[in-house]
Amino acid sequence: MEISAEYVDLTVSDGTKMRAWTAQPVARSAHPGLIVFQEAFGVNAHIRDVTERFARQGYVAIAPELFHRTAAGGFEVRYDDFPSAAPHMRALKDGAMEADERAAYDWLRENIANDALISAIGYCMGGRAAFLAGLTLPLACTVSHYGGGIAPNPTNPGLLGRAAELQCPMLLFWGGKDKHITPEHRRAVNDTLTAEGKDFVHVEISDADHGFFCDARPSYDATAAGLAWPLTLAFLKTHGSHGRRTA
């Protein structure tokens, strides 16, 4: 499918300006919308590529630069330089992220057909952002790949205390060899969503590590990524085609 891609500038409700990478099919029709949430390393070449991959599947996709309050547009960090990303992660509070997510959602509402549905997906830090979006936006569904900080940990209070607010079906991917997100963390997410009666799918790939979907990281696992991609597309199609209309 032929697509077009470009940066757009968004105004967030707190008055800040946020750049976002967008990709969409050239052929105009009732395409669904998708918010793509970045890893800690920025809206880099990999995230832009993923955004374009979804566009080729028929989505109008947008990847907002969530560090826009503390970093210049185009901020990227090498995968071996997490310490340079950490201060920006610590500075980004949930209220500000919710405002960023709403700005991306509103852009999609303005750029897709009125009856098309909007979903969200995120990776690593973006997996947590996708969970947060499911709490606060009227999404068709949301997908999290190895989202750190959904369950509480020593550096993050987590989001499980708000799990009752989850408004849509959710697909969660985990790597069984992930040392950043422990079995206890994964179990806490599963148990909490079960206790709250939420509609979710929990997928743990036993021999995959953190970041298994990213082909620019040493932890990339082609087999795990090959399993996750069609399941993600099926989940988005199922709920994006039959979910409720977003407001």
LUMTORSE-477704 format. One record per atom (N, C-alpha, C, CB): residue in one letter; z negated, x, y negated. Coordinates in pm, whole numbers, padded with zeros to 5 digits, always signed. Glycine has a CB too. Example, Ala and Ser with C-alpha at 12.3 -4.5 7.8 and 13.67 -1.06 7.14 Angstrom:
// LUMTORSE-477704
A-00780+01319+00569A-00780+01230+00450A-00780+01320+00330A-00905+01131+00447S-00708+01285+00225S-00714+01367+00106S-00787+01290-00003S-00572+01408+00060
// end
This chain:
// LUMTORSE-477704
M+00000+00084+00119M+00000+00000+00000M+00000+00088-00125M-00123-00096+00000E+00090+00060-00216E+00096+00139-00339E-00019+00101-00431E+00231+00117-00410I-00084+00202-00487I-00199+00177-00575I-00182+00251-00707I-00330+00221-00506S-00263+00212-00803S-00278+00286-00928S-00425+00320-00946S-00223+00204-01050A-00453+00431-01013A-00591+00474-01031A-00608+00536-01169A-00633+00576-00921E-00723+00511-01229E-00750+00564-01362E-00899+00553-01394E-00666+00489-01468Y-00942+00627-01496Y-01076+00612-01549Y-01079+00497-01649Y-01124+00743-01614V-01191+00427-01652V-01216+00327-01755V-01353+00356-01816V-01208+00181-01698D-01373+00309-01937D-01502+00324-02005D-01568+00188-02015D-01485+00387-02146L-01694+00183-01971L-01769+00059-01971L-01886+00069-02068L-01819+00025-01829T-01924-00043-02127T-02044-00051-02208T-02152-00119-02127T-02018-00127-02341V-02265-00050-02108V-02377-00103-02031V-02467-00183-02124V-02457+00012-01962S-02545-00274-02069S-02626-00364-02150S-02730-00293-02236S-02695-00462-02061D-02767-00169-02199D-02862-00095-02282D-02794-00019-02395D-02941+00002-02196G-02663-00042-02412G-02589+00021-02520G-02524+00154-02485G-02677+00040-02634T-02550+00206-02367T-02489+00333-02326T-02346+00310-02280T-02571+00399-02214K-02269+00418-02280K-02131+00415-02234K-02123+00483-02098K-02036+00484-02337M-02047+00426-02008M-02037+00478-01872M-01891+00484-01831M-02118+00391-01774R-01849+00600-01783R-01714+00614-01730R-01713+00575-01582R-01661+00759-01749A-01601+00524-01537A-01588+00485-01396A-01446+00510-01350A-01626+00336-01375W-01433+00552-01223W-01303+00570-01161W-01263+00439-01096W-01304+00686-01057T-01142+00393-01121T-01096+00267-01065T-00966+00289-00989T-01077+00162-01176A-00946+00209-00887A-00822+00212-00808A-00795+00071-00761A-00832+00312-00687Q-00667+00033-00762Q-00631-00103-00722Q-00486-00109-00678Q-00656-00201-00837P-00453-00208-00596P-00314-00224-00555P-00225-00253-00675P-00301-00336-00452V-00105-00200-00672V-00010-00227-00779V+00035-00373-00774V+00112-00133-00769A+00057-00425-00655A+00098-00564-00639A-00018-00656-00675A+00146-00592-00495R+00005-00742-00770R-00101-00831-00817R-00113-00953-00726R-00073-00875-00962S-00234-00979-00682S-00264-01101-00607S-00415-01117-00609S-00208-01095-00459A-00468-01205-00526A-00612-01232-00528A-00687-01127-00446A-00642-01372-00473H-00689-01003-00494H-00757-00896-00423H-00908-00906-00444H-00705-00759-00470P-00987-00882-00339P-01132-00878-00357P-01175-00753-00432P-01204-00885-00222G-01296-00755-00485G-01349-00641-00560G-01450-00563-00478G-01412-00688-00689L-01464-00435-00509L-01558-00348-00438L-01615-00245-00534L-01490-00279-00317I-01747-00236-00540I-01814-00130-00615I-01845-00017-00517I-01945-00182-00685V-01805+00105-00551V-01826+00222-00466V-01929+00311-00536V-01691+00299-00440F-02045+00330-00473F-02152+00407-00534F-02152+00551-00482F-02287+00341-00506Q-02165+00641-00575Q-02153+00785-00553Q-02267+00844-00472Q-02146+00854-00684E-02241+00963-00418E-02347+01049-00368E-02417+01115-00487E-02291+01156-00268A-02518+01195-00459A-02589+01266-00566A-02499+01366-00638A-02709+01338-00509F-02386+01398-00579F-02302+01506-00631F-02197+01459-00731F-02233+01575-00517G-02204+01332-00769G-02118+01279-00872G-02000+01201-00819G-02070+01389-00958V-01924+01144-00911V-01799+01076-00874V-01694+01187-00864V-01758+00963-00980N-01704+01260-00755N-01622+01380-00735N-01493+01344-00661N-01700+01488-00657A-01420+01446-00620A-01290+01422-00555A-01306+01335-00430A-01223+01555-00518H-01414+01356-00356H-01434+01277-00235H-01457+01130-00268H-01552+01332-00155I-01544+01100-00362I-01572+00961-00397I-01448+00896-00457I-01690+00953-00496R-01374+00970-00537R-01249+00914-00592R-01150+00884-00478R-01186+01012-00694D-01145+00974-00380D-01056+00952-00266D-01098+00828-00187D-01055+01075-00175V-01228+00812-00164V-01277+00695-00091V-01243+00567-00168V-01430+00704-00067T-01260+00571-00299T-01227+00455-00382T-01080+00420-00367T-01260+00483-00531E-00995+00520-00363E-00851+00497-00345E-00819+00448-00204E-00773+00624-00376R-00893+00497-00105R-00872+00448+00032R-00898+00298+00040R-00962+00524+00131F-01002+00253-00026F-01029+00109-00024F-00922+00032-00101F-01168+00080-00085A-00872+00090-00209A-00763+00024-00282A-00641+00005-00192A-00725+00105-00407R-00613+00105-00108R-00500+00093-00016R-00522-00014+00091R-00472+00227+00050Q-00647-00052+00107Q-00680-00162+00199Q-00680-00298+00129Q-00817-00137+00264G-00644-00298-00001G-00632-00424-00072G-00746-00459-00165G-00617-00531+00025Y-00833-00363-00197Y-00945-00389-00286Y-00919-00337-00426Y-01072-00326-00229V-00970-00408-00524V-00984-00353-00659V-01120-00285-00660V-00971-00465-00773A-01120-00153-00667A-01242-00075-00645A-01280+00002-00771A-01224+00021-00527I-01410+00015-00793I-01461+00087-00909I-01579+00173-00867I-01501-00010-01022A-01581+00299-00911A-01689+00394-00881A-01752+00438-01013A-01635+00518-00800P-01865+00379-01052P-01927+00413-01180P-02000+00546-01176P-02024+00304-01221E-01998+00619-01286E-02068+00747-01298E-02213+00719-01337E-01998+00841-01403L-02301+00714-01238L-02438+00668-01259L-02524+00767-01337L-02502+00640-01126F-02482+00890-01352F-02561+00989-01425F-02521+00997-01573F-02547+01126-01360H-02456+00895-01624H-02398+00904-01758H-02502+00920-01868H-02315+00783-01785R-02627+00883-01844R-02729+00898-01948R-02776+01042-01964R-02847+00809-01917T-02763+01121-01860T-02816+01259-01863T-02710+01365-01843T-02922+01275-01757A-02587+01325-01819A-02480+01422-01796A-02352+01374-01863A-02457+01444-01643A-02268+01468-01899A-02139+01435-01959A-02047+01370-01858A-02073+01560-02018G-01948+01296-01907G-01850+01235-01818G-01782+01339-01731G-01747+01159-01898G-01760+01302-01606G-01698+01395-01513G-01795+01489-01445G-01596+01474-01582F-01924+01466-01462F-02025+01553-01400F-02008+01556-01248F-02167+01506-01436E-01999+01677-01193E-01991+01698-01049E-02074+01819-01011E-01844+01716-01003V-02127+01818-00891V-02208+01928-00839V-02155+01966-00702V-02360+01889-00832R-02150+02093-00672R-02107+02138-00539R-02205+02087-00433R-02098+02293-00534Y-02154+02070-00314Y-02239+02019-00207Y-02348+02118-00166Y-02155+01985-00087D-02335+02245-00203D-02440+02342-00172D-02531+02366-00292D-02377+02475-00128D-02528+02277-00391D-02608+02296-00512D-02683+02168-00547D-02518+02338-00629F-02753+02112-00450F-02829+01990-00475F-02932+02005-00588F-02900+01948-00348P-02998+02122-00605P-03095+02133-00715P-03038+02098-00852P-03149+02273-00720S-02908+02115-00871S-02848+02080-01000S-02834+01929-01017S-02712+02146-01015A-02831+01857-00906A-02822+01711-00912A-02958+01644-00920A-02747+01658-00791A-03060+01710-00867A-03192+01648-00853A-03249+01595-00985A-03287+01746-00795P-03241+01669-01097P-03299+01615-01221P-03233+01485-01265P-03286+01717-01331H-03105+01472-01241H-03035+01349-01280H-03077+01233-01191H-02882+01370-01273M-03098+01259-01064M-03148+01155-00974M-03286+01108-01016M-03151+01206-00830R-03374+01204-01049R-03510+01167-01089R-03511+01087-01219R-03595+01291-01103A-03417+01117-01307A-03415+01050-01437A-03359+00909-01430A-03333+01132-01534L-03284+00878-01325L-03219+00748-01314L-03316+00647-01251L-03089+00758-01231K-03371+00560-01332K-03466+00460-01285K-03393+00334-01241K-03569+00427-01395D-03463+00254-01160D-03398+00137-01102D-03346+00039-01206D-03493+00066-01010G-03422+00018-01314G-03376-00076-01416G-03245-00032-01479G-03481-00090-01523A-03232+00098-01505A-03107+00150-01561A-02994+00140-01460A-03125+00297-01605M-03024+00167-01333M-02919+00157-01231M-02872+00013-01215M-02970+00212-01096E-02966-00081-01223E-02927-00222-01215E-02831-00258-01328E-03051-00312-01219A-02858-00206-01447A-02770-00233-01560A-02632-00172-01537A-02831-00178-01690D-02627-00051-01482D-02499+00013-01450D-02422-00069-01347D-02521+00155-01398E-02493-00115-01246E-02429-00193-01141E-02372-00323-01197E-02528-00223-01027R-02446-00386-01286R-02397-00509-01349R-02273-00483-01432R-02507-00572-01436A-02267-00370-01502A-02150-00337-01583A-02026-00320-01495A-02175-00209-01664A-02042-00253-01381A-01930-00238-01288A-01889-00372-01229A-01967-00140-01176Y-01987-00453-01195Y-01960-00587-01142Y-01883-00671-01245Y-02092-00659-01103D-01927-00666-01371D-01862-00745-01476D-01718-00699-01497D-01941-00735-01608W-01693-00566-01486W-01556-00517-01499W-01469-00576-01388W-01552-00364-01494L-01523-00579-01267L-01447-00637-01156L-01422-00786-01180L-01522-00617-01024R-01521-00858-01227R-01502-01001-01252R-01389-01025-01351R-01632-01064-01305E-01371-00931-01444E-01265-00945-01544E-01130-00900-01492E-01300-00865-01667N-01127-00830-01380N-01003-00769-01333N-00957-00816-01196N-01018-00622-01330I-01021-00918-01142I-00976-00979-01017I-00963-01129-01038I-01074-00947-00900A-00896-01196-00945A-00882-01340-00955A-01019-01407-00952A-00794-01394-00841N-01031-01520-01018N-01161-01586-01033N-01226-01621-00901N-01145-01710-01115D-01145-01650-00799D-01202-01693-00672D-01220-01579-00573D-01116-01798-00611A-01188-01454-00615A-01204-01339-00525A-01350-01296-00521A-01114-01222-00569L-01391-01243-00408L-01529-01202-00388L-01548-01053-00416L-01574-01235-00246I-01669-01016-00445I-01703-00878-00476I-01810-00830-00378I-01753-00864-00623S-01791-00709-00326S-01888-00645-00237S-01922-00507-00294S-01832-00633-00091A-02010-00436-00226A-02050-00302-00270A-02069-00213-00150A-02179-00307-00355I-02048-00082-00171I-02070+00017-00067I-02119+00145-00134I-01939+00044+00016G-02202+00220-00064G-02251+00345-00122G-02287+00446-00015G-02371+00319-00209Y-02291+00572-00058Y-02311+00685+00033Y-02425+00771-00019Y-02181+00768+00047C-02520+00805+00071C-02631+00893+00034C-02711+00824-00077C-02579+01034-00013M-02726+00884-00193M-02790+00818-00305M-02727+00682-00332M-02782+00905-00430G-02595+00675-00315G-02524+00549-00335G-02557+00444-00231G-02378+00573-00336G-02605+00487-00113G-02648+00390-00014G-02769+00312-00062G-02680+00458+00118R-02859+00380-00132R-02972+00312-00194R-02924+00222-00307R-03075+00414-00248A-02828+00271-00386A-02772+00190-00494A-02708+00062-00439A-02669+00271-00573A-02643+00072-00323A-02583-00046-00261A-02689-00146-00218A-02498-00005-00142F-02802-00097-00167F-02913-00186-00131F-02965-00256-00256F-03027-00106-00061L-02984-00179-00364L-03032-00236-00490L-02935-00342-00542L-03052-00126-00595A-02806-00315-00532A-02707-00412-00578A-02717-00543-00500A-02566-00355-00564G-02748-00532-00371G-02766-00652-00290G-02886-00734-00331G-02778-00614-00146L-02982-00672-00400L-03099-00744-00448L-03072-00817-00579L-03215-00648-00466T-02978-00767-00657T-02967-00810-00796T-02834-00875-00834T-02991-00695-00885L-02729-00856-00753L-02598-00910-00785L-02554-01013-00681L-02495-00797-00795P-02477-01111-00721P-02427-01213-00625P-02306-01161-00547P-02390-01343-00700L-02334-01070-00454L-02229-01005-00378L-02197-01081-00250L-02270-00863-00344A-02074-01062-00200A-02039-01117-00070A-02111-01043+00041A-01887-01110-00047C-02122-00910+00028C-02195-00827+00124C-02211-00689+00062C-02120-00820+00261T-02290-00605+00128T-02309-00468+00083T-02323-00377+00203T-02431-00458-00010V-02282-00250+00185V-02280-00152+00294V-02347-00024+00246V-02134-00124+00342S-02438+00028+00326S-02508+00153+00292S-02485+00256+00400S-02660+00127+00275H-02436+00373+00359H-02426+00487+00450H-02543+00581+00419H-02287+00561+00434Y-02630+00601+00519Y-02744+00694+00512Y-02809+00695+00374Y-02698+00835+00547G-02856+00576+00334G-02917+00560+00202G-03061+00609+00200G-02912+00416+00158G-03082+00725+00140G-03218+00776+00125G-03292+00702+00014G-03215+00925+00096G-03421+00679+00035G-03500+00613-00067G-03500+00461-00057G-03452+00652-00200I-03440+00406+00048I-03458+00262+00073I-03599+00241+00127I-03350+00208+00173A-03635+00320+00227A-03774+00323+00274A-03854+00420+00186A-03782+00366+00425P-03982+00396+00167P-04062+00487+00085P-04065+00627+00144P-04205+00434+00072N-04065+00727+00056N-04084+00865+00097N-04164+00936-00011N-03947+00936+00121P-04202+01061+00008P-04289+01128-00090P-04234+01135-00232P-04318+01266-00043T-04103+01124-00250T-04044+01135-00383T-03988+01004-00436T-03935+01238-00381N-03997+00896-00356N-03935+00771-00397N-04016+00654-00340N-03788+00764-00350P-04051+00556-00424P-04129+00442-00373P-04050+00348-00284P-04184+00365-00487G-03919+00366-00280G-03837+00282-00194G-03813+00143-00250G-03902+00271-00060L-03739+00063-00173L-03702-00072-00215L-03748-00180-00117L-03552-00080-00233L-03817-00141-00011L-03851-00239+00091L-03948-00344+00040L-03909-00171+00211G-04025-00312-00062G-04113-00412-00122G-04038-00527-00187G-04202-00348-00223R-03908-00506-00208R-03824-00610-00269R-03724-00669-00168R-03748-00553-00389A-03741-00639-00042A-03642-00679+00059A-03622-00830+00064A-03684-00631+00196A-03722-00906+00029A-03708-01052+00030A-03602-01098-00070A-03842-01119-00003E-03569-01014-00167E-03471-01049-00270E-03327-01027-00224E-03497-00969-00395L-03306-00966-00108L-03170-00937-00063L-03090-01066-00052L-03172-00862+00072Q-02976-01072-00123Q-02903-01196-00138Q-02782-01209-00046Q-02858-01211-00278C-02748-01104+00028C-02621-01105+00100C-02634-01029+00231C-02508-01044+00013P-02539-01046+00322P-02540-00967+00446P-02525-00819+00415P-02426-01013+00540M-02584-00735+00501M-02583-00591+00476M-02554-00516+00605M-02716-00545+00416L-02472-00411+00592L-02442-00319+00701L-02501-00183+00664L-02287-00309+00728L-02582-00127+00753L-02645+00001+00729L-02608+00101+00837L-02797-00014+00721F-02558+00217+00794F-02525+00325+00885F-02628+00436+00872F-02383+00379+00858W-02666+00493+00987W-02760+00606+00988W-02710+00711+01087W-02904+00558+01026G-02746+00835+01060G-02720+00943+01154G-02845+00975+01232G-02668+01067+01081G-02834+00976+01364G-02951+01002+01447G-03009+01141+01429G-02917+00983+01590K-02928+01236+01380K-02975+01373+01359K-03014+01400+01213K-02868+01472+01402D-03020+01295+01134D-03051+01309+00991D-03198+01346+00972D-03019+01177+00915K-03222+01465+00920K-03360+01510+00896K-03411+01464+00760K-03368+01661+00905H-03323+01415+00675H-03364+01365+00544H-03418+01222+00554H-03246+01369+00446I-03356+01144+00641I-03400+01006+00664I-03449+01000+00807I-03283+00902+00637T-03579+01000+00824T-03640+01016+00956T-03632+00888+01038T-03787+01059+00941P-03657+00898+01169P-03661+00777+01251P-03761+00674+01197P-03697+00812+01395E-03871+00722+01139E-03970+00630+01082E-03911+00554+00963E-04095+00707+01038H-03835+00623+00880H-03771+00557+00767H-03671+00451+00815H-03700+00660+00677R-03589+00488+00911R-03489+00395+00962R-03556+00274+01026R-03396+00465+01063R-03663+00300+01099R-03735+00191+01164R-03798+00098+01060R-03843+00246+01259A-03848+00153+00952A-03910+00071+00847A-03809-00024+00785A-03972+00161+00739V-03686+00027+00761V-03582-00060+00705V-03549-00172+00802V-03455+00022+00672N-03527-00136+00928N-03493-00235+01030N-03602-00339+01045N-03467-00166+01163D-03726-00294+01055D-03837-00386+01078D-03860-00478+00958D-03965-00309+01108T-03846-00424+00838T-03869-00506+00719T-03761-00612+00703T-03873-00418+00594L-03635-00575+00721L-03529-00673+00708L-03538-00779+00817L-03391-00605+00712T-03580-00738+00937T-03600-00834+01045T-03712-00931+01010T-03632-00762+01177A-03823-00878+00960A-03937-00962+00924A-03902-01060+00813A-04055-00875+00881E-03814-01020+00724E-03774-01107+00613E-03662-01204+00653E-03728-01023+00496G-03613-01193+00777G-03510-01284+00825G-03375-01262+00760G-03552-01424+00802K-03345-01138+00722K-03220-01109+00654K-03105-01091+00753K-03235-00985+00567D-02984-01116+00702D-02862-01100+00781D-02815-00956+00763D-02749-01203+00736F-02832-00874+00868F-02795-00733+00855F-02750-00677+00989F-02912-00652+00799V-02677-00566+00979V-02633-00491+01097V-02683-00349+01080V-02476-00496+01114H-02752-00298+01181H-02812-00164+01178H-02736-00078+01279H-02967-00168+01211V-02666+00025+01230V-02586+00111+01317V-02638+00253+01308V-02435+00105+01279E-02689+00305+01417E-02733+00444+01423E-02642+00519+01520E-02884+00454+01468I-02574+00621+01466I-02486+00704+01548I-02566+00827+01590I-02355+00745+01469S-02599+00835+01716S-02704+00926+01763S-02678+01072+01732S-02721+00910+01910D-02553+01116+01740D-02527+01260+01723D-02471+01294+01586D-02432+01307+01830A-02482+01201+01489A-02433+01225+01353A-02546+01270+01263A-02367+01098+01297D-02511+01348+01162D-02609+01400+01066D-02592+01327+00934D-02592+01554+01047H-02680+01359+00839H-02668+01305+00704H-02534+01348+00644H-02787+01352+00615G-02467+01254+00577G-02339+01287+00515G-02222+01289+00612G-02348+01419+00449F-02236+01225+00727F-02134+01238+00832F-01998+01183+00789F-02179+01167+00957F-01993+01094+00691F-01866+01033+00652F-01786+01120+00556F-01891+00898+00590C-01852+01214+00491C-01787+01292+00384C-01715+01413+00442C-01891+01337+00281D-01581+01412+00433D-01503+01521+00491D-01503+01647+00406D-01361+01475+00512A-01580+01648+00297A-01595+01768+00216A-01729+01838+00240A-01582+01733+00068R-01810+01783+00332R-01942+01839+00360R-01944+01905+00497R-02051+01729+00351P-02027+02008+00514P-02038+02071+00646P-02085+01976+00754P-02133+02188+00638S-02157+01871+00715S-02210+01776+00813S-02109+01668+00852S-02334+01711+00758Y-01989+01677+00800Y-01886+01578+00835Y-01866+01571+00986Y-01753+01612+00767D-01858+01449+01036D-01836+01427+01178D-01718+01331+01191D-01964+01370+01248A-01604+01382+01233A-01483+01301+01239A-01498+01183+01333A-01365+01387+01282T-01569+01202+01443T-01588+01093+01538T-01673+00982+01477T-01653+01143+01666A-01785+01021+01415A-01873+00923+01353A-01803+00852+01238A-02002+00989+01302A-01731+00928+01155A-01658+00867+01045A-01551+00773+01096A-01596+00975+00956G-01486+00812+01207G-01383+00728+01267G-01438+00598+01323G-01313+00803+01375L-01565+00599+01364L-01630+00477+01409L-01672+00390+01291L-01752+00510+01495A-01723+00454+01186A-01778+00380+01073A-01670+00311+00990A-01857+00474+00984W-01554+00374+00975W-01451+00320+00886W-01401+00182+00931W-01334+00416+00879P-01355+00162+01054P-01306+00029+01091P-01417-00076+01094P-01239+00035+01227L-01539-00036+01130L-01649-00132+01128L-01679-00175+00985L-01775-00071+01193T-01672-00080+00891T-01692-00113+00751T-01586-00212+00703T-01689+00014+00664L-01460-00184+00735L-01352-00273+00693L-01368-00412+00754L-01217-00213+00731A-01407-00418+00880A-01426-00547+00946A-01540-00625+00882A-01453-00528+01096F-01649-00556+00849F-01764-00621+00787F-01725-00676+00649F-01884-00522+00774L-01657-00592+00569L-01614-00635+00436L-01518-00753+00446L-01548-00519+00360K-01425-00748+00539K-01328-00856+00554K-01396-00985+00598K-01220-00817+00653T-01486-00975+00694T-01554-01094+00745T-01629-01166+00634T-01651-01057+00858H-01710-01092+00560H-01794-01155+00459H-01720-01174+00327H-01920-01072+00437G-01626-01086+00299G-01549-01100+00175G-01448-01212+00181G-01480-00973+00143S-01412-01255+00302S-01317-01363+00317S-01385-01499+00332S-01228-01337+00437H-01509-01499+00381H-01576-01625+00411H-01708-01644+00338H-01599-01635+00558G-01743-01547+00252G-01867-01562+00178G-01852-01658+00063G-01915-01429+00126R-01961-01673-00013R-01957-01765-00127R-01888-01699-00245R-02099-01811-00165R-01838-01778-00333R-01776-01727-00454R-01883-01666-00544R-01699-01839-00527T-01855-01550-00606T-01951-01488-00695T-01940-01547-00834T-01930-01337-00699A-02050-01536-00906A-02056-01592-01041A-02018-01490-01145A-02195-01646-01071
// end
